[in-house]
Amino acid sequence: MSADALANENSAARLARRAFFSFIMTFAVSRAIVFLIMDRRLPDLFFFLRGTHVHHLNYGIFLLAGIGAYLLFGRPEGRAADRSALAYGLAMALTFDEFGMWLHLGGSYWQRASVDAVIVVAALLSLIAFIPSFDHLRSRHPWAAVVLVFALVGFGVVVFETGRHLGPLMGPKLEELESASSP
């Protein structure tokens, strides 16, 4: 592999790590804020336009459009590319946090499809961010790479099974909280 190709690969992985970090942090913060607003521990920060609640997926869509145009036409490098990657992760999280609402317009915020979509997007971003490191690990420590793959698969199974069991327990409570907080 040439030095330029290696530098581009490292740069892409660095940007993906920034997008991944921003994605995870934005998802966690947005879920926490929504929960705190619905539980009336924070004031109602939701934006309404003529009586219509403008969901944060809309902010994400507009931000994705802007970041996409900037990346395509501006071709940022260095710190500007780093900031763009952070903004991209933020926009992806705002958009995919309400993925269930794409599928079921007017449905509850707490749909399982949204969490599943966030897990899939986070997994894809983490693969892009960390696969160069995995290739290095695989070439030097093949058993460690095998253990890592099994650990990741195990983690996926645990997340899926936990969600499957927690959904029926927590879903009705979260939907009740959501309906009680509606204006």
PEDA-V527318 format. One line per field, one symbol per residue. ss: DSSP state (H for helix, E for strand, C for the rest). phi: phi as a letter, one per 40 degrees, with the letter a starting at -180 (. if undefined). psi: psi as a letter, one per 20 degrees, with the letter a starting at -180 (. if undefined). A space follows every 50 residues. Layout:
# PEDA-V527318
ss: ???
phi: ???
psi: ???
This chain:
# PEDA-V527318
ss: CCHHHHHHHHHHHHHHHHHHHHHHHHHHHHHHHHHHHHCCCCCCCCEEEC CEEECHHHHHHHHHHHHHHHHHHHCCCHHHHHHHHHHHHHHHHHHHCCHH HHHCCCCCCCCHHHHHHHHHHHHHHHHHHHHHHHHHHHHHCHHHHHHHHH HHHHHHHHHHHHHHHHHHHHHHHHHHHHHHHCC
phi: .cccccccccccccccccccdcccccdccccccccccccgcbcccccbbf gbccccccccccccccccccccccfcbgcccccccccccccccccccbdd cccbdgccccccdccccccccccccccccbcccccccccbbccccccccc ccccccccccccccccdcccdcccccccccccc
psi: prhgggggghgggghhhgggghggggggggggggghghjkiqqojqppol ippoqihggggghggggggghghhmqrchhhghhgghgggggghgihkhh hghnpjrqhkqhhgggggggggggghghhihhhgggghhhmhhhgggggh gggggggggghghhhhghghghghhggghhiq.
